[in-house]
């Protein structure tokens, strides 16, 4: 009890100054590229899961080593898919919360962010190539909104990745 009173007295004698900050990191560091790469990774993990041949097809019991290899691979692909879908959500939340302000937020941004959050969850819950592609499309729309808010023209470029797909990047 005496310690608490001592701290209360110190707080009255030496009140803390109020501090404020615009964001968690210096302005100009935000970039939606990490969210785009993560969304593309979700697409790719779905492709790998769907393309991996189950050794138990045709109702035959496969050798244990083959079954273990299959379970291990699908488990890893699933873990990466879920981690990257969560990374999309995290990166979009940071940019939405720290970068966008009432004066630079385009109409419909809140709905787009809500859609990204829901689609990322859907992509985590299932092996769903359509949801993964929708997530990438939504994240690219978010990237367009981000760059537009900064006054930067954009263009779509090939990801040049095994998953295919495109990224939205600054035009120059």
Secondary structure as the mmCIF struct_conf table of DSSP 4:
data_model
#
loop_
_struct_conf.conf_type_id
_struct_conf.id
_struct_conf.beg_label_comp_id
_struct_conf.beg_label_asym_id
_struct_conf.beg_label_seq_id
_struct_conf.end_label_comp_id
_struct_conf.end_label_asym_id
_struct_conf.end_label_seq_id
HELX_RH_AL_P HELX_RH_AL_P1 UNK A 2 UNK A 13
BEND BEND1 UNK A 14 UNK A 14
HELX_LH_PP_P HELX_LH_PP_P1 UNK A 15 UNK A 18
BEND BEND2 UNK A 22 UNK A 22
BEND BEND3 UNK A 24 UNK A 25
TURN_TY1_P TURN_TY1_P1 UNK A 27 UNK A 28
TURN_TY1_P TURN_TY1_P2 UNK A 32 UNK A 32
HELX_RH_AL_P HELX_RH_AL_P2 UNK A 33 UNK A 51
BEND BEND4 UNK A 52 UNK A 52
HELX_LH_PP_P HELX_LH_PP_P2 UNK A 53 UNK A 54
TURN_TY1_P TURN_TY1_P3 UNK A 55 UNK A 56
HELX_RH_3T_P HELX_RH_3T_P1 UNK A 57 UNK A 59
HELX_LH_PP_P HELX_LH_PP_P3 UNK A 60 UNK A 63
HELX_RH_AL_P HELX_RH_AL_P3 UNK A 64 UNK A 94
HELX_RH_PI_P HELX_RH_PI_P1 UNK A 95 UNK A 99
TURN_TY1_P TURN_TY1_P4 UNK A 102 UNK A 104
HELX_LH_PP_P HELX_LH_PP_P4 UNK A 105 UNK A 106
TURN_TY1_P TURN_TY1_P5 UNK A 107 UNK A 108
HELX_RH_AL_P HELX_RH_AL_P4 UNK A 109 UNK A 125
BEND BEND5 UNK A 126 UNK A 126
HELX_RH_AL_P HELX_RH_AL_P5 UNK A 129 UNK A 149
TURN_TY1_P TURN_TY1_P6 UNK A 150 UNK A 151
STRN STRN1 UNK A 154 UNK A 158
BEND BEND6 UNK A 161 UNK A 161
TURN_TY1_P TURN_TY1_P7 UNK A 162 UNK A 163
STRN STRN2 UNK A 166 UNK A 170
#
